[in-house]
Amino acid sequence: MKVVLRCHPACRGVAEGEALVCRRPFMFLSHVDMDTGMVNSKGHEIEGECVKDKIIVAPSGKGSTGDESSLLCLKEAGVAPKAVIMGSPIYTPGVIGAIIADIPMVYGFDENSLGIIEKGDYVRVDADKGVTEVVKK
């Protein structure tokens, strides 16, 4: 089954891959090892998962402006996600990071994306058109 969601672009581009979903706010800088891409934040719901080549789905970002460089660090290490989906509201340090790293990012769905997108779903993010397609696993 394929579901199409309308969204707002934060950083343009198109990417597709497997969804890695967390239900709590997510910060790359404090939750992810910058060398390996592994979520290493103790007790985090996706602890032990790797963000490499995934489509990261979270309700929002959190943290400080230090998160601006984290996506670029992950990209330079070869362990960055392919795209980032934030439910809402927009998280400025994360957007700046996505722009610097040239990683598509979208937000503000017309439906509850976290209720629709599940871990392992195949997701295509088209931030140029403001559309995210979800193929259920």
PyMOL commands that set and color helices and strands:
alter all, ss='L'
color gray80, all
select helices_A, chain A and resi 28-31+65-76+92-101+113-116
alter helices_A, ss='H'
color red, helices_A
select strands_A, chain A and resi 2-6+8-11+14-21+55-58+83-86+105-107+122-126+131-135
alter strands_A, ss='S'
color yellow, strands_A
deselect
rebuild
show_as cartoon
